[in-house]
Every structure is written in structure tokens, then in C-alpha cells.
Amino acid sequence: MGRVTVRRKVRSIDVGAGTERVRPDTLTVEEPLEIRVDGRPLTVTMRTPGHDIELVHGFLVSEGIIRSLDDVVVARYCEGAVVSDETGHEQNTYNVIDVALAPGVAGPAEELTRNFFTSSACGVCGKASIEQLRAETPWRVSEDPLRVPAAVIAGLPDLLRDEQRSFAKTGGLHAAGLFTADGEALVVREDVGRHNAVDKVVGWALLEAKLPATGTVLMVSGRASFELTQKSLMAGIPCLAAVSAPSSLAVEAADDAGMTLVGFVRNGRLNVYAGHDRVTTADRP
């Protein structure tokens, strides 16, 4: 498995003090991961190595290619994905994973190479995106009875940060965490891409037989985009909370699906943009 962080020399300049020095710094690793389905290349995503199998399963759930663990026979690194190191010996890059689907499970269309309806280049309007998402979503989050205190949501950013081991070293990773209505962390994952962090969480839930993820809150660093809303809905997560702002399409999609969307969760405050009734002012769910 590739490294999550690397050490590099950096020239550090303090303009105000008029000083500079060379020191070691810790950087987040970013490497490509090629996802293949039944031996055919599907997409390449730039990610931080680690929990790759979860990432792949979560990605396939998010795109509607699989809905349960029974849809997958095996997911494994390709042995042929090798490069030569400084000694001249070949080594596995662990940057290619092939997923074998179960018999009867329809794979992605042959012409698709990550040109899914969530792509910003696909040319569909917001209404069409939401209508297609409604057709693809296998779970009815509008029926989820989740109730979560505002105080619990307000405390999730700190709980998320407490689990970000690599962020503490680099300051360059996004995080996503799945929490109960009491604020218990079920899983937290980090990645250079916020969408990859969410895919890792969704993949974990699939592998742990926890889909749909009823009664949970997904907390993410950064903003809440339409893509993250889509991934949450495809996993049956009834509440998405973000440290920063949601997009207009994310709010529309959440409202249409009966999902709760919370933004600007910081400094003890939060804004509820959709699914208002789930967020209570009581101390307990």
C-alpha cells in the first residue's frame, strides 16, 4: 500500500521578520487509482492511498452500478500494475483495482469512462440531474425517522477533527465521518478529495452490511455539493452536514428527496437548509 504522507524539504520565509530557513515538511500523498469493472477500465480518480477497496465499493454504490455486497464477486489490486524502482526491480503500484461483478449484474455502459450524470461537463440542467437522481436512488430517506439535536451536529466538526490523524500532520486532507444521532463516530475517512472520503465511508458501510445507513449523519469537511448529496442519498443517509456552504442544487436535491442538509456547522452554529424537522433543540434524539 502506498504511503499516506511523505516528507519533503521546504524553504520557509517569514516576510515580516525578514528570515528564512530550510526545514522538512509533511505532505499529503496524491496518486491515481484506476477502477476497472470486469477487466474494463471505468475511471481514474486522484486519491490518497488507503482504504482503496472501500473507496471503490463506495464509488460503485454512488454511481448506481451496485446496490449490495452480493453484486460483487471480488475486488482486488491488479498484479500487473507495476513500475521499476530505483534498484530496477518491479513493484506493484497498488493503483489499479479490478471489480468482478456477480452474474446477472449489469455493468456500466461500454462508452462510459466517468461520464456519469454527476459530471459538471455532462450538459444536463439542475432539474434533469435531480430527476435522474430520484430515479437512481434505491432508498427512501424521506421515511427515515432520524431526529438529531442541533447541539450534537454542532459538535461533529470537532469530533471529525479528532479522528483526522493525517490532517494533523499535513493540513491537506478532507474528511468524512458517519455518526449516530448521539454523536458516536461509526467511521471516519480522509482523502485529498472530499468525494473520495465520502466514497470510502459509503464503501465501509457496504462492506459492514450497514446500507442503507439509516439513522446516521454524514459530516464532511468543506462544502456540500450536489455530488456529495447524491452519494449520501445513494447510501440511504438521511442527514448530510458540512462545515461550509451547500450549493443551490445540493439543497434542491436534498429537499426533493426528503433529506436533511445542514451547512456552516462551525463555532457552535449551523444552518438547516432542508429537512428542518429532523434537527431538534432537545438535548437527546
C-alpha positions as CSV (number, residue, x, y, z in Angstrom):
1,M,0.0,0.0,0.0
2,G,1.3,3.5,-0.9
3,R,2.2,6.0,1.8
4,V,-0.4,8.5,3.0
5,T,2.2,11.2,3.7
6,V,5.7,12.0,2.5
7,R,8.5,14.3,3.8
8,R,10.0,17.0,1.7
9,K,12.3,19.9,2.2
10,V,10.6,23.3,2.1
11,R,12.0,26.9,2.1
12,S,10.1,28.7,4.8
13,I,10.1,32.5,4.5
14,D,8.9,34.9,7.2
15,V,8.4,38.2,5.3
16,G,7.7,40.2,8.4
17,A,10.7,39.0,10.3
18,G,13.0,39.1,7.2
19,T,14.1,35.5,7.9
20,E,14.1,32.2,6.0
21,R,15.1,28.6,6.7
22,V,15.0,25.2,5.1
23,R,13.1,22.6,7.1
24,P,11.3,19.3,6.5
25,D,7.6,19.4,5.9
26,T,4.9,16.6,5.7
27,L,2.8,16.5,2.5
28,T,-0.3,14.5,1.7
29,V,0.3,11.9,-1.0
30,E,-1.9,12.1,-4.1
31,E,-1.8,9.2,-6.6
32,P,-4.1,8.0,-9.3
33,L,-6.4,5.0,-8.8
34,E,-7.8,3.3,-11.9
35,I,-11.0,1.4,-11.3
36,R,-11.8,-1.4,-13.6
37,V,-15.0,-3.4,-13.8
38,D,-14.8,-7.0,-15.2
39,G,-11.4,-6.1,-16.6
40,R,-12.6,-3.0,-18.4
41,P,-11.3,0.5,-17.4
42,L,-14.1,2.6,-16.0
43,T,-12.5,5.7,-14.4
44,V,-9.4,7.1,-12.8
45,T,-9.6,9.2,-9.6
46,M,-6.9,11.0,-7.8
47,R,-6.8,9.9,-4.2
48,T,-4.8,9.5,-1.1
49,P,-3.8,5.8,-0.8
50,G,-5.5,3.9,1.9
51,H,-8.9,2.2,2.2
52,D,-8.9,1.8,-1.6
53,I,-11.3,-1.2,-1.5
54,E,-13.8,0.8,0.4
55,L,-13.4,3.7,-2.0
56,V,-14.1,1.5,-5.0
57,H,-17.2,-0.1,-3.4
58,G,-18.5,3.3,-2.4
59,F,-17.9,4.8,-5.8
60,L,-19.8,2.0,-7.5
61,V,-22.7,2.4,-5.0
62,S,-22.7,6.2,-5.6
63,E,-23.0,5.6,-9.3
64,G,-25.8,3.1,-9.0
65,I,-23.6,0.3,-10.5
66,I,-24.0,-1.9,-7.4
67,R,-26.6,-1.8,-4.6
68,S,-25.4,-4.6,-2.3
69,L,-22.3,-6.6,-1.5
70,D,-23.9,-9.6,-3.3
71,D,-23.4,-7.6,-6.5
72,V,-19.6,-8.1,-6.2
73,V,-17.7,-11.3,-6.5
74,V,-14.3,-9.9,-5.8
75,A,-12.4,-6.6,-5.8
76,R,-8.6,-6.8,-5.9
77,Y,-5.5,-5.0,-6.9
78,C,-4.2,-5.9,-10.3
79,E,-0.9,-7.7,-10.1
80,G,0.3,-6.4,-13.4
81,A,0.2,-2.8,-12.3
82,V,3.9,-2.5,-11.7
83,V,6.8,0.0,-12.1
84,S,10.5,-0.3,-11.7
85,D,12.0,1.2,-8.6
86,E,15.5,2.7,-8.2
87,T,17.0,-0.8,-7.9
88,G,15.5,-1.9,-11.2
89,H,13.1,-4.3,-9.5
90,E,9.4,-4.3,-10.4
91,Q,7.0,-3.4,-7.7
92,N,3.2,-3.2,-7.5
93,T,1.9,0.4,-7.5
94,Y,-1.4,-0.7,-5.9
95,N,-3.0,1.9,-8.2
96,V,-5.3,-0.3,-10.2
97,I,-8.3,-2.2,-8.8
98,D,-10.5,-4.6,-10.8
99,V,-14.0,-5.4,-9.6
100,A,-15.7,-8.6,-10.8
101,L,-19.5,-8.2,-10.7
102,A,-21.8,-11.1,-9.8
103,P,-23.6,-12.9,-12.7
104,G,-26.7,-11.0,-13.7
105,V,-25.4,-7.6,-12.5
106,A,-25.3,-5.2,-15.4
107,G,-22.0,-3.4,-15.6
108,P,-21.6,0.2,-16.7
109,A,-22.2,1.1,-20.4
110,E,-19.2,0.4,-22.5
111,E,-18.8,4.0,-23.6
112,L,-18.7,5.4,-20.1
113,T,-15.4,6.5,-18.6
114,R,-16.6,8.5,-15.7
115,N,-19.1,10.5,-17.9
116,F,-21.9,10.0,-15.4
117,F,-24.8,12.3,-14.8
118,T,-23.0,14.0,-11.9
119,S,-20.2,15.3,-14.2
120,S,-20.0,19.0,-14.5
121,A,-19.4,18.6,-18.2
122,C,-22.4,16.3,-18.9
123,G,-24.5,19.2,-20.0
124,V,-27.7,18.4,-18.1
125,C,-29.6,21.1,-16.1
126,G,-30.3,21.0,-12.4
127,K,-33.8,19.7,-12.9
128,A,-32.7,16.9,-15.1
129,S,-30.0,16.0,-12.6
130,I,-32.5,15.8,-9.7
131,E,-35.0,13.8,-11.8
132,Q,-32.3,11.3,-12.7
133,L,-31.1,11.1,-9.1
134,R,-34.7,10.4,-8.0
135,A,-34.9,7.5,-10.5
136,E,-31.5,6.1,-9.4
137,T,-31.8,6.3,-5.6
138,P,-32.7,2.9,-4.2
139,W,-33.7,4.1,-0.7
140,R,-36.4,6.5,0.6
141,V,-34.6,8.7,3.1
142,S,-37.8,10.7,3.5
143,E,-39.2,7.9,5.6
144,D,-36.1,7.7,7.9
145,P,-37.3,8.6,11.5
146,L,-33.9,10.2,12.4
147,R,-34.1,13.1,14.9
148,V,-30.8,14.7,15.9
149,P,-30.2,17.5,18.4
150,A,-28.7,20.7,17.0
151,A,-26.1,20.5,19.8
152,V,-24.9,17.1,18.5
153,I,-24.5,18.4,15.0
154,A,-22.7,21.5,16.2
155,G,-20.1,19.2,17.9
156,L,-19.4,17.0,14.9
157,P,-16.7,19.1,13.4
158,D,-14.5,18.8,16.5
159,L,-15.2,15.0,16.6
160,L,-14.3,14.7,13.0
161,R,-11.1,16.7,13.5
162,D,-10.1,14.5,16.5
163,E,-10.1,11.4,14.1
164,Q,-8.1,13.1,11.4
165,R,-4.7,11.7,12.1
166,S,-3.1,12.6,8.8
167,F,-4.6,16.1,8.7
168,A,-2.8,17.0,11.9
169,K,0.5,16.3,10.1
170,T,-0.3,17.8,6.7
171,G,-3.3,20.2,6.9
172,G,-4.1,19.0,3.4
173,L,-6.8,16.3,3.7
174,H,-10.5,16.4,3.6
175,A,-12.5,14.1,5.9
176,A,-15.9,12.5,6.0
177,G,-17.4,10.8,9.0
178,L,-20.6,8.8,9.7
179,F,-22.1,9.4,13.1
180,T,-25.1,8.3,15.1
181,A,-27.8,10.7,16.4
182,D,-25.9,10.7,19.7
183,G,-22.7,11.8,18.1
184,E,-20.9,8.4,18.1
185,A,-18.4,8.1,15.3
186,L,-19.0,4.9,13.3
187,V,-16.3,5.6,10.8
188,V,-14.1,8.5,9.7
189,R,-12.0,8.5,6.5
190,E,-9.6,11.0,5.0
191,D,-8.6,11.8,1.4
192,V,-7.2,14.6,-0.7
193,G,-10.6,14.7,-2.4
194,R,-13.7,15.2,-0.3
195,H,-15.8,13.0,-2.7
196,N,-13.2,10.2,-2.3
197,A,-13.5,10.5,1.5
198,V,-17.3,10.1,1.2
199,D,-16.9,7.1,-1.1
200,K,-14.6,5.4,1.5
201,V,-17.3,5.9,4.1
202,V,-20.0,4.6,1.9
203,G,-17.8,1.6,0.9
204,W,-17.2,0.9,4.6
205,A,-20.9,0.9,5.2
206,L,-21.5,-1.5,2.3
207,L,-18.7,-3.9,3.5
208,E,-20.1,-3.8,7.1
209,A,-23.7,-4.6,5.8
210,K,-24.9,-1.2,7.0
211,L,-26.6,0.0,3.9
212,P,-29.0,1.8,3.9
213,A,-27.3,3.9,6.5
214,T,-30.5,4.7,8.4
215,G,-30.4,6.9,11.5
216,T,-27.0,8.4,10.7
217,V,-25.4,11.8,10.0
218,L,-22.7,12.2,7.4
219,M,-20.3,15.1,8.4
220,V,-17.9,16.4,5.8
221,S,-15.2,19.0,5.8
222,G,-15.6,21.7,3.3
223,R,-18.7,22.4,1.3
224,A,-21.8,20.3,0.5
225,S,-22.0,19.9,-3.3
226,F,-24.7,18.1,-5.4
227,E,-22.3,15.2,-5.8
228,L,-21.9,14.7,-2.1
229,T,-25.7,14.9,-1.7
230,Q,-26.1,12.3,-4.4
231,K,-23.6,10.0,-2.7
232,S,-25.4,10.4,0.6
233,L,-28.8,9.6,-0.9
234,M,-27.5,6.6,-2.8
235,A,-26.3,5.2,0.5
236,G,-29.6,5.9,2.3
237,I,-28.0,8.5,4.6
238,P,-30.8,10.8,5.9
239,C,-28.7,13.8,7.0
240,L,-25.7,15.5,5.4
241,A,-23.8,18.2,7.4
242,A,-20.9,20.3,6.2
243,V,-18.5,22.8,7.7
244,S,-19.0,25.2,4.8
245,A,-21.8,26.2,2.4
246,P,-24.1,23.9,0.3
247,S,-24.7,24.6,-3.3
248,S,-28.2,25.5,-4.6
249,L,-28.5,22.3,-6.5
250,A,-27.5,20.3,-3.4
251,V,-30.3,22.0,-1.4
252,E,-32.8,21.3,-4.1
253,A,-31.8,17.7,-4.4
254,A,-32.0,17.2,-0.6
255,D,-35.3,18.9,-0.4
256,D,-36.7,16.8,-3.2
257,A,-35.6,13.6,-1.6
258,G,-36.7,14.4,1.9
259,M,-33.2,14.5,3.2
260,T,-31.8,16.9,5.8
261,L,-29.0,19.2,4.7
262,V,-27.1,21.3,7.2
263,G,-24.3,23.8,6.3
264,F,-21.9,26.2,8.0
265,V,-21.5,24.0,11.0
266,R,-18.9,25.9,12.9
267,N,-18.4,27.8,16.2
268,G,-21.5,26.3,17.8
269,R,-23.8,27.5,14.9
270,L,-25.4,25.8,11.9
271,N,-27.9,26.5,9.1
272,V,-30.5,23.9,8.2
273,Y,-31.3,24.2,4.5
274,A,-33.6,21.1,4.0
275,G,-35.4,18.6,6.2
276,H,-35.8,21.0,9.1
277,D,-37.9,18.7,11.3
278,R,-35.1,16.3,11.9
279,V,-32.9,18.8,13.7
280,T,-34.3,19.4,17.2
281,T,-33.3,21.7,20.0
282,A,-33.7,18.9,22.6
283,D,-30.6,17.5,24.3
284,R,-31.3,14.0,23.2
285,P,-32.5,12.5,19.9
